[in-house]
């Protein structure tokens, strides 16, 4: 993609679109959704710049490692954040743990780093990636365990895909790690843009882009073949504190399966840590405070 072309288109569109949005909220919800769906080609520069800026860094490339090991019973998938390429996803997530103590390592099992793609709405986005992932699954007849790690928006995307995948593959075990992710997309928007603008965006763009991880996790907790590990940091300069995916664990830790584990590390925020590579972040003892959280219980080493 031509970076400057998309940036120019974004700035040309943003003012007239946001002037129009309050008028759009006067329509019934179904009509608003129809208008936004029909307007998707026109809104593409806004969608890319606001939701998927990583697409401006280069082409969507599926990075494969060891995929020729067709007899493998394990497959590892990485999902990038909204401002990351698939190569950056590998850097950020390499060696992050899963709940069975396995670490995400592209050298020991077939692995694919999933890039951001463009689709006009969330339903089509998840469907397109599900079909692609299923094409990989079908290449491994002995597959028993699917490992999935997602960073930030990539974790939210992963959660939505898991809702679609798990019922289709009841014979597989799913291990999922969410790295520095959020509860709902519009919680992040509120932190970034303020409550008024976030509510306006939720009532309009939120009809076609939701990424409500909490709603999806409520569905997923009924599947015993899924275990999850959630890694969160604070203070997260991208998410703030209110949007953190682990907040429901803090509020009602007993409402989630015991096999779902989490780690919460507090840092003195002397710089960006949201997208710092996991391997580098856990070594930053110079900014790390001695508080971690596991299963809703604060423990001091």
Secondary structure by P-SEA (a helix, b strand, c coil): ccaaaaaaaaaacaaaaaaaaaaaaaccaaaaaaaaaaacccaaaaaaaccccccccccccccccccccccccbbbbbbbcccccaaaaaaacccccccccccccccccbbbbbcccccccaaaaaaaaaaaaaaaaaacccccbbbbbbcaaaaaaaaaaaaacccccccbbbbbbbccccccaaaaaaacccaaaaaaaaaccccccccaaaaaaaaacccccccbbbbbbccccccccccccccccccccccccccccbbbbbcccccccccccaaaaaacccccccbbbcccccccc
